[in-house]
């Protein structure tokens, strides 16, 4: 992996801090002093994301239970591997994506809010299959060792914000919650000839953010980490056969998102 989530966070941190300083400066008086007293308010958000996978490979492809009652499939698969029974895969690179959505905020107490932030996240991931010199590929697969997987997630996150003390026009908070995501990407993927993936799953989420109270609205910068809870691998023997996908034991999704809220 050329760019990890940690490096991504460190790369965006100066932007994150810069937004705090420029938008949250005190202008001689406190803005929107009664904003947090509202029982219910709405807004929207824009953001940048990167999508990542946590993956585990079988040390030997024969360990995959899909071959238990199908020795011919195992033989065909190893033939595809050039006579090898062990390969590996990794995330080749992480690319930036885009996130957009709305905000429904309900005040539960002085320092606690309930947040529902439905939206969409567009992005992609790249796989690199290691150890394949001259792979046999299914018709329609143009990339032999680098696999491009686009995603268009429908995001349905809900969570709790615990807010710290307000200092003039700034107020930090932490967020924890859960999300359900459905991948709406419908075009025929190059990867479908290699690995079959489930299109939906639950996520656990944590975030850090800072509210900046401006003259007419509240601006918030937040960094959120979404941890996929389910194994996305879907092994089957329907066409097209995911020969190279048999090396994957587990595949879980991660999302790193820098979000800018306008409320």
C-alpha positions as CSV (number, residue, x, y, z in Angstrom):
1,X,0.0,0.0,0.0
2,X,1.6,3.3,-1.1
3,X,-0.6,5.5,1.0
4,X,-2.1,4.4,4.3
5,X,-5.0,5.9,6.2
6,X,-2.5,7.3,8.8
7,X,-0.5,9.1,6.1
8,X,-3.8,10.4,4.6
9,X,-4.7,11.8,8.0
10,X,-1.4,13.4,8.4
11,X,-1.6,14.9,4.9
12,X,-5.0,16.5,5.7
13,X,-4.2,17.6,9.2
14,X,-2.8,21.0,8.1
15,X,-5.9,21.7,6.1
16,X,-8.1,20.7,9.0
17,X,-6.2,23.0,11.4
18,X,-6.1,25.8,8.9
19,X,-9.9,25.7,8.5
20,X,-10.3,26.0,12.3
21,X,-8.1,29.0,12.5
22,X,-9.5,30.9,9.5
23,X,-13.2,30.2,10.1
24,X,-13.3,30.0,13.8
25,X,-11.6,33.2,14.8
26,X,-13.3,35.5,17.3
27,X,-14.5,38.7,15.8
28,X,-14.9,40.6,19.0
29,X,-18.1,38.9,20.0
30,X,-19.7,35.5,20.1
31,X,-21.8,34.5,17.1
32,X,-25.0,32.4,17.1
33,X,-25.1,32.2,20.9
34,X,-28.4,30.3,20.9
35,X,-27.7,28.0,18.0
36,X,-27.1,24.9,20.2
37,X,-30.4,25.5,22.1
38,X,-32.4,24.4,19.0
39,X,-34.2,21.1,19.5
40,X,-33.9,20.3,15.8
41,X,-31.9,21.8,12.9
42,X,-30.8,20.8,9.4
43,X,-27.8,21.3,7.1
44,X,-25.7,19.8,4.4
45,X,-22.1,18.6,4.0
46,X,-19.3,18.1,1.4
47,X,-16.2,16.0,1.9
48,X,-13.2,14.2,0.6
49,X,-12.7,10.5,1.2
50,X,-10.4,7.6,0.6
51,X,-11.6,4.0,0.4
52,X,-9.4,1.1,1.6
53,X,-9.7,-2.6,2.2
54,X,-8.4,-4.8,5.1
55,X,-7.7,-8.2,3.5
56,X,-6.4,-11.6,4.3
57,X,-5.3,-14.2,1.8
58,X,-5.3,-18.0,2.0
59,X,-1.8,-19.3,2.3
60,X,-2.8,-22.1,-0.1
61,X,-5.8,-21.6,-2.4
62,X,-6.8,-25.2,-1.7
63,X,-7.7,-24.1,1.9
64,X,-10.7,-22.3,0.5
65,X,-13.8,-24.3,1.4
66,X,-15.3,-23.7,-2.0
67,X,-13.1,-26.5,-3.3
68,X,-14.1,-29.0,-0.7
69,X,-16.5,-30.9,-3.1
70,X,-15.2,-29.6,-6.3
71,X,-11.7,-30.9,-7.1
72,X,-12.1,-30.1,-10.8
73,X,-12.6,-26.4,-9.9
74,X,-9.5,-26.5,-7.9
75,X,-7.5,-28.0,-10.7
76,X,-8.8,-25.3,-13.1
77,X,-8.0,-22.6,-10.7
78,X,-4.4,-23.7,-10.2
79,X,-4.1,-23.9,-13.9
80,X,-5.1,-20.3,-14.1
81,X,-2.4,-19.5,-11.5
82,X,0.2,-20.9,-13.9
83,X,0.6,-24.1,-11.8
84,X,0.9,-22.3,-8.5
85,X,-1.4,-22.9,-5.5
86,X,-0.4,-19.8,-3.6
87,X,-0.7,-16.2,-4.6
88,X,-1.3,-12.9,-2.8
89,X,-3.0,-9.6,-3.2
90,X,-2.7,-6.1,-1.8
91,X,-4.1,-2.7,-2.2
92,X,-2.0,-1.0,-4.8
93,X,-2.9,2.6,-4.3
94,X,-5.5,4.7,-2.6
95,X,-7.3,7.4,-4.6
96,X,-9.3,10.4,-3.4
97,X,-13.1,10.4,-3.7
98,X,-16.0,12.7,-3.0
99,X,-18.8,12.7,-0.3
100,X,-22.0,14.7,-0.1
101,X,-25.1,14.6,2.0
102,X,-27.5,16.2,4.4
103,X,-27.7,16.6,8.2
104,X,-30.6,16.1,10.7
105,X,-29.5,17.1,14.2
106,X,-31.6,16.5,17.3
107,X,-30.6,18.0,20.7
108,X,-30.7,15.4,23.4
109,X,-29.0,17.5,26.1
110,X,-26.7,20.4,26.7
111,X,-23.7,18.5,25.4
112,X,-25.2,15.6,23.4
113,X,-26.7,15.6,20.0
114,X,-28.2,12.8,17.9
115,X,-27.1,13.0,14.3
116,X,-28.5,11.4,11.1
117,X,-26.3,12.3,8.1
118,X,-27.5,10.4,4.9
119,X,-25.5,10.9,1.8
120,X,-23.4,9.4,-1.0
121,X,-19.7,8.6,-1.2
122,X,-18.0,8.1,-4.6
123,X,-14.6,6.6,-4.8
124,X,-12.5,3.6,-6.0
125,X,-9.9,1.1,-4.9
126,X,-7.1,-0.6,-6.8
127,X,-6.0,-4.2,-6.2
128,X,-2.6,-5.6,-7.2
129,X,-2.3,-9.4,-7.6
130,X,1.2,-10.6,-6.8
131,X,3.0,-13.5,-8.4
132,X,1.1,-13.6,-11.7
133,X,3.4,-13.5,-14.6
134,X,1.2,-14.3,-17.6
135,X,-2.3,-14.6,-16.2
136,X,-5.2,-16.1,-18.1
137,X,-8.0,-13.5,-17.9
138,X,-11.7,-13.8,-18.6
139,X,-13.1,-12.0,-21.6
140,X,-13.7,-8.3,-20.9
141,X,-11.0,-8.0,-18.2
142,X,-8.5,-5.4,-19.5
143,X,-6.3,-5.1,-16.4
144,X,-4.3,-8.2,-15.7
145,X,-2.5,-7.5,-12.4
146,X,-4.1,-4.2,-11.3
147,X,-7.8,-4.3,-10.7
148,X,-9.9,-1.2,-10.5
149,X,-13.0,-1.3,-8.2
150,X,-15.3,1.8,-8.3
151,X,-17.9,2.3,-5.6
152,X,-20.9,4.6,-5.2
153,X,-22.1,4.1,-1.6
154,X,-25.5,5.2,-0.3
155,X,-24.5,6.2,3.3
156,X,-27.0,5.9,6.2
157,X,-25.0,6.9,9.3
158,X,-26.5,7.7,12.7
159,X,-24.6,8.5,15.9
160,X,-24.1,10.6,19.0
161,X,-22.0,13.8,19.2
162,X,-20.6,14.6,22.6
163,X,-19.6,18.3,22.7
164,X,-16.9,20.0,24.8
165,X,-17.1,23.5,26.3
166,X,-17.6,26.3,23.8
167,X,-14.7,28.8,23.7
168,X,-16.0,32.0,22.0
169,X,-16.8,30.8,18.5
170,X,-15.2,27.3,18.7
171,X,-16.5,24.1,20.2
172,X,-14.8,20.7,19.8
173,X,-16.6,17.4,19.9
174,X,-16.2,13.6,19.5
175,X,-18.6,11.4,17.5
176,X,-19.4,7.7,17.7
177,X,-22.0,5.8,15.7
178,X,-22.9,3.2,13.1
179,X,-23.7,3.3,9.4
180,X,-25.2,1.0,6.8
181,X,-23.8,1.4,3.3
182,X,-25.2,0.1,0.0
183,X,-23.0,0.1,-3.1
184,X,-25.1,1.3,-6.0
185,X,-22.4,0.8,-8.6
186,X,-24.2,-1.0,-11.3
187,X,-21.9,-1.0,-14.3
188,X,-20.1,-4.3,-15.1
189,X,-16.9,-4.2,-13.1
190,X,-13.6,-5.4,-14.3
191,X,-13.3,-7.0,-10.9
192,X,-16.4,-9.1,-11.2
193,X,-14.4,-11.6,-13.3
194,X,-11.9,-11.8,-10.5
195,X,-13.7,-11.4,-7.1
196,X,-17.3,-11.2,-6.2
197,X,-18.2,-8.7,-3.5
198,X,-21.3,-8.2,-1.4
199,X,-22.8,-4.8,-2.1
200,X,-23.8,-3.8,1.4
201,X,-22.8,-4.0,5.1
202,X,-22.6,-2.3,8.5
203,X,-19.8,0.0,9.7
204,X,-18.7,1.3,13.1
205,X,-17.7,5.0,13.1
206,X,-15.7,7.4,15.2
207,X,-14.8,11.0,14.5
208,X,-13.2,14.2,15.8
209,X,-14.5,17.6,14.9
210,X,-14.6,21.3,15.7
211,X,-17.6,23.6,15.3
212,X,-16.9,27.2,14.2
213,X,-19.8,29.6,14.8
214,X,-19.8,32.2,12.0
215,X,-22.1,35.2,11.6
216,X,-24.9,33.5,9.7
217,X,-24.2,29.7,10.0
218,X,-22.2,27.1,11.8
219,X,-19.2,25.6,9.9
220,X,-17.8,22.3,11.1
221,X,-14.7,20.4,10.0
222,X,-14.6,16.7,11.0
223,X,-12.4,13.7,10.3
224,X,-14.3,10.4,10.4
225,X,-13.1,6.8,10.3
226,X,-15.5,4.1,9.2
227,X,-14.7,0.5,10.0
228,X,-16.5,-2.2,7.9
229,X,-17.7,-5.0,10.1
230,X,-18.7,-7.7,7.5
231,X,-16.6,-9.9,5.2
232,X,-17.4,-8.7,1.7
233,X,-16.2,-11.8,-0.1
234,X,-18.9,-13.6,-1.9
235,X,-17.6,-16.9,-3.2
236,X,-19.7,-18.8,-5.7
237,X,-19.3,-20.7,-8.9
238,X,-21.6,-18.7,-11.2
239,X,-20.3,-17.1,-14.3
240,X,-18.0,-15.4,-14.6
241,X,-15.9,-17.6,-12.3
242,X,-13.9,-15.5,-9.9
243,X,-10.7,-17.6,-10.3
244,X,-8.3,-15.1,-8.8
245,X,-10.8,-14.1,-6.2
246,X,-10.3,-17.5,-4.5
247,X,-7.1,-16.3,-2.9
248,X,-9.1,-13.9,-0.7
249,X,-10.1,-15.2,2.8
250,X,-11.4,-11.9,4.2
251,X,-12.1,-8.5,2.7
252,X,-13.4,-5.7,4.8
253,X,-13.9,-2.1,3.9
254,X,-12.5,1.1,5.5
255,X,-13.4,4.7,4.8
256,X,-11.5,7.8,5.8
257,X,-13.5,11.0,5.3
258,X,-12.7,14.7,5.8
259,X,-16.2,16.4,6.1
260,X,-17.2,20.0,6.0
261,X,-20.7,20.7,7.5
262,X,-22.8,23.8,6.8
263,X,-25.7,24.2,9.3
